[in-house]
Amino acid sequence: MFRSLLDIIFPPLCHLCRVYIPNAGDVHLCTSCLEQLHPVASPLCPICGVPFATEDGIDHRCGACSVRRPAYVAARAAFVFDGPIQELIHRFKYAHKTHLSRPLALMTARHLADFAGQTAADIVIPVPLHKKRLRWRSYNQAILLAAVLSKEWRIPLSRNALQRTRWTEPQINLAADERQQNVKGAFAVAEPERVADRRIILIDDVFTTGSTVEECAKTLKKAGAAEIFIITVARALSN
């Protein structure tokens, strides 16, 4: 009865199109918006997780991972960065809609539950923000996502194990090669004993070129981490 009363006072609406949703559940997206999501699926690169254009075939290494293996073991994203997912992430990240961290993380947790389990991870670590950007935004979107994922997967969360030690320009404004230079040497592990010999899931919102998570993985490896796995809500695809 209390739930029914709440629905009358605060009717459950779709986070995107604002249509009323009976039995909204914990994600609060209507059927129409859910049907527009594009989950990342095989065939894909088993290392960086990029999906291939064809719908047929088996997983195999992409050209980039065949030439140079990244510092992390494997990366996976739940959805392609387009349509409703892109809109939700933009609202979450740039419009201070922090409540969207929960539906984004819950959908990610469900889509990537098998992968997360296979990592046998010891801790979850979010990609950190520089203090200057944190003051401007007032929250780190990766921490909000990681908090939900940590709880869903029952893997301990280490919020401050990885730190961003210098200011970097927003990656969105840079080309791929500029992104690598932009984040080079930008991270540090304050207490290496917190990551030494640990299997780590590194969390971020979007995997674009992979420059940021690659630099984070290198830093964690230098500090003694055993293996690093990357999980993001979305994967941006090049045209």
Disulfide bonds with the S-S distance in Angstrom:
none
